[in-house]
Amino acid sequence: MRPLTNDGDVDLARKEAVLAPKLIGDFLRKYDGAALPKTDIAKMFFRQWVFLQNEQRTPFQ
């Protein structure tokens, strides 16, 4: 890894670090540039995301 050289690099690194986990990254990309949803809508998103991830798994994964 190379050292960060300016504030732009630091900001980019922070954004990449936040978006790296798939669940949080998917959520933030969905609402990119928009207001975050109310709590009940956010909970529904997370429940659907977990359900879809479980549906895509095969029994041997």
C-alpha positions in Angstrom: 0.0 0.0 0.0 1.2 3.5 -0.8 0.7 6.3 1.7 -2.2 8.7 1.1 -0.9 12.0 -0.4 -3.7 14.5 -0.2 -7.2 15.1 1.3 -8.8 13.8 -1.9 -7.1 10.4 -1.4 -8.2 10.3 2.2 -11.8 11.1 1.3 -11.7 8.4 -1.5 -10.2 5.8 0.9 -12.9 6.6 3.5 -15.7 6.2 0.9 -14.2 2.9 -0.3 -13.9 1.6 3.2 -17.6 2.4 4.0 -18.8 0.8 0.8 -16.7 -2.3 1.0 -19.0 -4.4 3.2 -21.6 -5.7 0.7 -24.8 -5.0 2.8 -23.9 -1.4 3.7 -22.4 -0.7 0.3 -25.6 -1.9 -1.5 -27.8 0.2 0.9 -25.7 3.4 0.4 -25.5 3.0 -3.3 -29.2 2.5 -3.6 -29.8 5.9 -1.8 -26.7 7.6 -3.3 -27.5 11.3 -3.6 -31.0 10.9 -2.0 -32.2 11.3 1.5 -31.9 8.2 3.6 -35.2 6.4 4.1 -37.2 6.2 7.3 -36.2 3.5 9.8 -39.1 1.1 8.8 -38.1 1.3 5.1 -34.5 0.8 5.9 -35.3 -2.3 8.0 -37.4 -3.7 5.1 -34.4 -3.2 2.7 -32.1 -5.1 5.1 -34.6 -7.9 5.6 -35.1 -8.3 1.8 -31.3 -8.2 1.3 -30.7 -11.0 3.8 -33.5 -13.0 2.3 -32.2 -12.7 -1.2 -28.7 -13.6 0.0 -30.0 -16.8 1.7 -32.1 -17.7 -1.4 -29.0 -17.5 -3.7 -27.0 -20.0 -1.6 -26.9 -23.6 -2.4 -27.1 -26.2 0.4 -23.3 -26.9 0.0 -22.0 -23.3 0.3 
